[in-house]
Amino acid sequence: MDESAGVAYRIEDLAHLSGATVRTIRAYQDRGLLPRPERRGRANVYADTHLTRLRQIAGLLDRGYTLSSIKELLEAWDAGRGLGGVLGLVAEVEGPWTDEEAVRISRAELDERFGGEPDETAVAEAVELGVLERIPGQEDVFLVPSPQELSVAAELYDAGVPLAAIGGHLRELRGQVEHIASRFLEFTTEHVFARWLGPHPPSGRDTAEAAELVRRLRPMARQTVDAELARAMRLFAQRHLRRHLFADESVGPVDETRTVALPASTMTAVEALVGHAGAAEFVAMATERELCARRMDTLAASHANGDKVDELPPRAK
């Protein structure tokens, strides 16, 4: 060790400056988190690099990292990837993926929002699902990670949906959403992040670029799902409206099918959009949507004219 590179410390001095105990420093050395000191005669001598490393470890522990994950991060840094870039990428991935802020709710407030009567089973299920989180030492207060999710549950309950059904619906929905998230991650990994996943570790610049891309792509997943959910809800709401309000106008049994000849170019275009397997369903759904839209136009026109319309408007003929 070159003394000109920095001050030499005894282990007691290093412990005092870093805030760690002598025992902790030695434990970090045994686990490979801290480089071994230089041996000078009968004494071990530490340098500024050891003090810097101890402060980095303390900072990572404060951020919630385990010693095992800290070791991986530090090894990445030692391999030349740059701790700042690695930490930036980890922070982007592990950080919040929503603008929502967690709030606290008392047990009394919770009971009031859901009928006013305590329901231990429902509370236990909400905790299991992560809708509520218990706070150590506070039995009558919960943390709500997503206030929006709790508000939706309260609205559904007020509309008459039993709590057990709400929990079951959330479990089913969560499985489907996790599948969507997994597919989005696979898609972006294949087309965006693959260049950083080669045999050689990425540099600090590479990890910084990857972190910036994660920051840019993060809202895209939510925006895409929002747009597709809105489209699907409108489509299926129209189908349900026609099926339940105009059931008496159906021309035959629901499961009856007919063969209709369509131009090859039309089917080619449909299959390009949804694939061969979904082409028939797509055509049927598009037809239902158009019929429903025209019938709704008829109802609106009849109301505006004060007439009882028994047939579709001219564009349907």
Sequence and secondary structure as in RCSB ss.txt:
>XXXX:A:sequence
MDESAGVAYRIEDLAHLSGATVRTIRAYQDRGLLPRPERRGRANVYADTHLTRLRQIAGLLDRGYTLSSIKELLE
AWDAGRGLGGVLGLVAEVEGPWTDEEAVRISRAELDERFGGEPDETAVAEAVELGVLERIPGQEDVFLVPSPQEL
SVAAELYDAGVPLAAIGGHLRELRGQVEHIASRFLEFTTEHVFARWLGPHPPSGRDTAEAAELVRRLRPMARQTV
DAELARAMRLFAQRHLRRHLFADESVGPVDETRTVALPASTMTAVEALVGHAGAAEFVAMATERELCARRMDTLA
ASHANGDKVDELPPRAK
>XXXX:A:secstr
  GGGS  B HHHHHHHHS  HHHHHHHHHTTSS   EEETTEEEB HHHHHHHHHHHHHHHTT  HHHHHHHHH
HIIIII HHHHHHHHHHHHS SSS   EEEEHHHHHHHTTTS  HHHHHHHHHHTSSEEETTEEEEEEES HHHH
HHHHHHHHTT  HHHHHHHHHHHHHHHHHHHHHHHHHHIIIIIGGGSSSS   HHHHHHHHHHHHHHHHHHHHHH
HHHHHHHHHHHHHHHHHHHHSGGG SS TT        HHHHHHHHHHH TTTHHHHHHHHHHHHHHHHHHHHHH
HHHHHT    S  GGG 
